[in-house]
Each structure stands twice: as structure tokens, then as C-alpha cells.
Amino acid sequence: MRCDDVRTILEEVRGPEAPESVRAHLASCADCAEWWRTWRLVSAGFRALAQDWVPEPSWGFPQRVLRRIQKAAGQSKTAADFLERAGRRVVWATLGVTLAVLLALVVPPSGPVRAASEPDNLVVATASTQNYSVIDVDNADISTPPVQPAVEGIKK
């Protein structure tokens, strides 16, 4: 037999009228034997408690109970309001985080919001001792120096 089945049978029987298979299981299983011993002690304690004398309630007992119930109902309303406010804050915080993640995914990696991946002032130049030209970023030939325009009308 399985331990759960044995314990269910022992709870229903509540006495030494347990079947032979259950008694054999208790003899072979130390866990179930310990559980049965604890179960009998707890049951005996509840039976003794049921036989104990119950005192009469004092004057005003029902009114005190009703006041405590009303006070507890007022406190639970306060707790419910707190939980509602906290829940709203969690919803708003989650919405903000979600929007931030979506913006991070949607905004392109370069543009007016983010910096370019390469600096704009980078000059790529090729130079050689041969007859190759030197070209800058704007594809302008800079291998020969620019000609200065002559200024007329200046005399010394």
C-alpha cells in the first residue's frame, strides 16, 4: 500500500479497527508509524479540549466583537486602497520601461538623436611618391596646392 492511502484509511477509521494490510504497513514503514503516533496524540488532545468547560461571555461581549469587526473592515479597506495605488504605480512604471525599450529599438543608430558612428572630420587620404593623386573626403584633388588669385591694384 502507498503511504497516502494508509494515512487516509487511518484518519477515517480512527481506532484499532484498522485492516490487517494497514497494520502490516505501519509495522514496516517507520514514517507512517511516526505519523500514526502523532495523529493519535493530536486527536487525544482535541478530545480533551472538547471536554473542557467553556466560560460564559462577559457583559458587552457581542458589542466588542462587532466593534472589532467594523474596525477590521475599515482597515481592510485602507489596505485595499494601498494595494490599488501600488498596483497603479507598477502599471505606470511597466508602461514607462516598455516605451523606453521600444524607443531604443526603433530609433536608428545614427542621426540627430544619436551620434554618428564615424566622426565627420575624418580625412581619408592616399599619398605616394608615384603619380597618384591625393584625394580627401569630398573627392577633391589636393595633390597640387590651390592657386592664389592675383590681387590687382596694390602697388608698393
PAZAGU-850013 format. One line per field, with one value per residue: chain; residue number from 1; x, y, z of N, C-alpha, C in turn; residue in one letter. Coordinates in pm, whole numbers, plus 50000, padded with zeros to 5 digits. Layout:
# PAZAGU-850013
bamar = (A/...)
lumza = (NUM/...)
neast = (X/...)
nnorth = (Y/...)
nup = (Z/...)
caeast = (X/...)
canorth = (Y/...)
caup = (Z/...)
ceast = (X/...)
cnorth = (Y/...)
cup = (Z/...)
marvex = (A/...)
***
This chain:
# PAZAGU-850013
bamar = (A/A/A/A/A/A/A/A/A/A/A/A/A/A/A/A/A/A/A/A/A/A/A/A/A/A/A/A/A/A/A/A/A/A/A/A/A/A/A/A/A/A/A/A/A/A/A/A/A/A/A/A/A/A/A/A/A/A/A/A/A/A/A/A/A/A/A/A/A/A/A/A/A/A/A/A/A/A/A/A/A/A/A/A/A/A/A/A/A/A/A/A/A/A/A/A/A/A/A/A/A/A/A/A/A/A/A/A/A/A/A/A/A/A/A/A/A/A/A/A/A/A/A/A/A/A/A/A/A/A/A/A/A/A/A/A/A/A/A/A/A/A/A/A/A/A/A/A/A/A/A/A/A/A/A/A)
lumza = (1/2/3/4/5/6/7/8/9/10/11/12/13/14/15/16/17/18/19/20/21/22/23/24/25/26/27/28/29/30/31/32/33/34/35/36/37/38/39/40/41/42/43/44/45/46/47/48/49/50/51/52/53/54/55/56/57/58/59/60/61/62/63/64/65/66/67/68/69/70/71/72/73/74/75/76/77/78/79/80/81/82/83/84/85/86/87/88/89/90/91/92/93/94/95/96/97/98/99/100/101/102/103/104/105/106/107/108/109/110/111/112/113/114/115/116/117/118/119/120/121/122/123/124/125/126/127/128/129/130/131/132/133/134/135/136/137/138/139/140/141/142/143/144/145/146/147/148/149/150/151/152/153/154/155/156)
neast = (50083/50032/50170/50008/49753/49731/49738/49505/49310/49357/49283/49010/48917/48997/49083/49155/49051/49164/49237/49409/49611/49681/49783/50002/50152/50209/50378/50599/50675/50846/50802/50522/50438/50535/50384/50126/50143/50174/49934/49746/49810/49748/49476/49381/49439/49262/49018/49030/49030/48776/48618/48662/48557/48369/48394/48144/48047/48145/47969/47869/48015/47924/47898/48162/48284/48151/48239/48514/48505/48401/48606/48817/48715/48729/49006/49082/48980/49145/49383/49318/49294/49558/49687/49568/49663/49940/49943/49865/50089/50284/50187/50214/50492/50582/50476/50627/50890/50854/50795/51039/51214/51103/51147/51425/51470/51351/51456/51698/52048/52215/52198/52004/51946/52120/52479/52696/52840/53096/53335/53272/53484/53687/53959/54033/54307/54519/54851/55148/55472/55467/55285/55034/54726/54627/54346/54079/53806/53587/53627/53796/54072/54371/54635/54785/54880/54640/54576/54660/54459/54543/54599/54494/54582/54731/55003/55344)
nnorth = (49881/50231/50512/50743/50637/50468/50651/50797/50599/50547/50793/50791/50559/50578/50437/50119/49947/49911/49776/49463/49488/49755/49767/49600/49757/49976/49848/49802/50047/50319/50597/50622/50499/50679/50901/50804/50775/51047/51147/51016/51133/51405/51386/51289/51509/51702/51580/51593/51870/51931/51839/52017/52286/52561/52904/53150/53425/53765/54068/54281/54160/54083/54341/54436/54254/54314/54580/54537/54389/54580/54766/54615/54578/54840/54875/54687/54803/55023/54889/54774/55003/55093/54880/54907/55159/55105/54909/55057/55222/55035/54952/55191/55228/54999/55050/55278/55170/54985/55156/55294/55087/55016/55257/55257/55043/55127/55378/55493/55391/55607/55956/56254/56209/56020/55994/56002/55711/55733/55995/56322/56478/56325/56258/56098/55998/55937/55883/55900/55838/55812/55889/55927/56068/56273/56238/56384/56367/56477/56403/56575/56686/56716/56712/56902/57227/57482/57753/58083/58361/58642/58962/59264/59604/59674/59850/59903)
nup = (50000/49947/50120/50144/50103/50326/50537/50485/50526/50800/50913/50863/50994/51267/51502/51663/51478/51232/50907/50836/50640/50661/50921/50884/50708/50876/51053/50894/50785/50894/50883/50849/51084/51276/51201/51260/51538/51613/51512/51675/51924/51879/51820/52068/52227/52118/52184/52464/52494/52398/52604/52802/53018/52901/52936/53030/52824/52889/53001/52739/52545/52276/52159/52168/51997/51756/51720/51681/51445/51267/51280/51175/50919/50824/50825/50637/50410/50387/50341/50098/49939/49946/49815/49566/49483/49479/49284/49060/49035/48970/48722/48573/48588/48454/48202/48133/48122/47917/47699/47683/47610/47362/47221/47219/47052/46813/46733/46505/46475/46411/46358/46429/46693/46803/46809/46519/46369/46272/46293/46149/46059/45964/45763/45476/45314/45041/44959/44774/44634/44372/44072/44177/44282/44557/44753/44923/45164/45026/44766/44629/44449/44603/44555/44426/44520/44594/44368/44425/44385/44188/44318/44213/44171/44387/44483/44547)
caeast = (50000/50103/50162/49892/49633/49729/49703/49364/49233/49370/49203/48868/48886/49018/49082/49229/48980/49231/49255/49537/49711/49726/49868/50128/50226/50261/50490/50714/50710/50873/50740/50379/50423/50553/50267/50012/50162/50145/49791/49673/49831/49672/49333/49355/49440/49137/48909/49040/48990/48631/48555/48691/48448/48379/48341/48038/48099/48120/47875/47920/48099/47882/47928/48307/48313/48104/48330/48639/48478/48391/48740/48893/48664/48786/49149/49098/48955/49268/49482/49278/49331/49703/49723/49526/49759/50067/49924/49869/50227/50354/50144/50276/50636/50598/50450/50743/51002/50821/50813/51183/51272/51058/51219/51564/51471/51302/51541/51815/52173/52279/52101/52009/51931/52244/52599/52732/52934/53230/53337/53259/53606/53788/54013/54095/54399/54616/54968/55254/55577/55440/55199/54897/54674/54580/54204/54023/53673/53494/53678/53863/54213/54452/54776/54852/54831/54547/54636/54609/54426/54627/54526/54536/54562/54814/55135/55432)
canorth = (50000/50359/50582/50832/50554/50420/50764/50827/50494/50565/50910/50755/50453/50639/50341/49996/49863/49923/49647/49395/49542/49885/49737/49547/49871/50052/49773/49805/50186/50400/50728/50610/50467/50806/50983/50747/50810/51191/51163/50974/51234/51526/51353/51283/51647/51766/51522/51651/52011/51935/51809/52126/52379/52686/53011/53235/53555/53877/54166/54366/54083/54097/54476/54444/54176/54391/54694/54486/54351/54703/54824/54533/54607/54969/54856/54614/54898/55100/54801/54760/55128/55092/54785/54962/55264/55040/54842/55159/55265/54928/54957/55306/55203/54900/55119/55361/55085/54930/55261/55320/54977/55029/55367/55215/54953/55193/55491/55444/55408/55736/56059/56368/56166/55953/56040/55921/55605/55783/56142/56388/56546/56226/56278/55979/56047/55842/55958/55812/55909/55793/55989/55910/56192/56268/56273/56395/56310/56529/56363/56687/56658/56808/56682/57026/57334/57572/57874/58204/58461/58762/59078/59378/59736/59702/59892/59932)
caup = (50000/49948/50249/50142/50121/50464/50624/50464/50595/50945/50951/50857/51091/51399/51611/51639/51382/51101/50839/50857/50547/50714/51036/50832/50654/50990/51111/50804/50744/51012/50866/50876/51226/51347/51170/51333/51677/51623/51486/51795/52028/51844/51838/52212/52275/52078/52263/52598/52483/52381/52732/52895/53043/52826/53021/52978/52780/52979/52952/52631/52453/52135/52109/52145/51875/51640/51701/51623/51306/51190/51272/51081/50784/50785/50796/50511/50303/50375/50276/49957/49871/49932/49709/49437/49445/49446/49155/48954/49016/48899/48582/48508/48575/48349/48076/48103/48082/47786/47599/47668/47533/47223/47159/47195/46938/46693/46694/46431/46550/46384/46324/46521/46833/46843/46738/46403/46404/46237/46301/46019/46018/45929/45629/45421/45210/44987/44910/44725/44562/44230/44012/44227/44339/44695/44749/45059/45182/44927/44636/44565/44429/44683/44531/44388/44606/44524/44313/44489/44282/44192/44364/44132/44226/44504/44440/44658)
ceast = (50088/50078/50039/49763/49620/49686/49556/49276/49239/49290/49055/48830/48893/49011/49159/49160/49042/49248/49396/49646/49765/49818/50003/50215/50285/50380/50615/50761/50725/50807/50591/50353/50438/50434/50146/50023/50129/49996/49710/49690/49750/49523/49296/49352/49312/49018/48910/48997/48840/48558/48576/48571/48472/48321/48230/48098/48060/48018/47941/48007/48054/47915/48078/48346/48271/48194/48460/48620/48470/48527/48826/48847/48719/48933/49169/49070/49079/49376/49448/49314/49481/49746/49682/49622/49893/50057/49927/50012/50308/50316/50210/50426/50663/50575/50569/50862/50978/50841/50961/51250/51230/51129/51363/51573/51435/51396/51664/51944/52248/52171/52108/52000/52059/52360/52628/52835/53077/53228/53336/53391/53718/53830/54081/54182/54489/54731/55074/55359/55559/55350/55053/54852/54628/54436/54154/53880/53578/53535/53740/54013/54294/54600/54852/54796/54737/54619/54572/54575/54511/54542/54580/54511/54645/54954/55216/55512)
cnorth = (50125/50430/50673/50754/50509/50533/50803/50725/50514/50687/50875/50655/50507/50537/50215/49904/49870/49786/49592/49451/49675/49861/49680/49660/49954/49982/49784/49947/50272/50537/50723/50578/50594/50897/50934/50781/50957/51216/51124/51076/51361/51501/51348/51423/51720/51711/51578/51797/52023/51909/51922/52220/52509/52797/53090/53368/53665/53972/54252/54292/54097/54235/54491/54369/54254/54512/54649/54446/54475/54771/54748/54558/54740/54959/54782/54705/54983/55016/54784/54886/55134/55000/54837/55071/55204/54970/54941/55205/55160/54930/55073/55285/55102/54963/55206/55281/55028/55033/55292/55211/54986/55144/55330/55122/55024/55302/55437/55470/55536/55833/56170/56326/56103/56005/55948/55818/55645/55935/56203/56449/56449/56247/56150/56025/55933/55924/55859/55898/55896/55907/55971/56040/56167/56318/56280/56340/56354/56496/56481/56656/56761/56782/56806/57138/57426/57699/57994/58306/58587/58881/59198/59509/59764/59735/59924/60053)
cup = (50000/50080/50254/50165/50265/50557/50608/50537/50746/50994/50955/50966/51233/51512/51576/51539/51243/51039/50861/50766/50598/50833/50991/50775/50768/51054/51025/50769/50869/51004/50900/51022/51310/51324/51249/51482/51700/51606/51610/51907/52002/51863/51985/52272/52240/52156/52405/52598/52469/52513/52833/52904/52967/52912/52951/52932/52879/52917/52844/52531/52308/52078/52080/52019/51751/51613/51636/51477/51219/51174/51172/50938/50734/50751/50666/50393/50279/50305/50128/49878/49847/49818/49572/49390/49405/49311/49040/48928/48941/48751/48510/48489/48464/48212/48037/48056/47944/47676/47577/47586/47387/47153/47130/47075/46808/46644/46622/46507/46518/46342/46425/46668/46883/46760/46620/46444/46370/46247/46161/45971/45986/45785/45587/45305/45167/44932/44867/44658/44412/44181/44056/44291/44483/44695/44893/45058/45073/44783/44560/44558/44506/44663/44487/44475/44528/44480/44379/44379/44299/44232/44284/44208/44348/44450/44563/44633)
marvex = (M/R/C/D/D/V/R/T/I/L/E/E/V/R/G/P/E/A/P/E/S/V/R/A/H/L/A/S/C/A/D/C/A/E/W/W/R/T/W/R/L/V/S/A/G/F/R/A/L/A/Q/D/W/V/P/E/P/S/W/G/F/P/Q/R/V/L/R/R/I/Q/K/A/A/G/Q/S/K/T/A/A/D/F/L/E/R/A/G/R/R/V/V/W/A/T/L/G/V/T/L/A/V/L/L/A/L/V/V/P/P/S/G/P/V/R/A/A/S/E/P/D/N/L/V/V/A/T/A/S/T/Q/N/Y/S/V/I/D/V/D/N/A/D/I/S/T/P/P/V/Q/P/A/V/E/G/I/K/K)
***
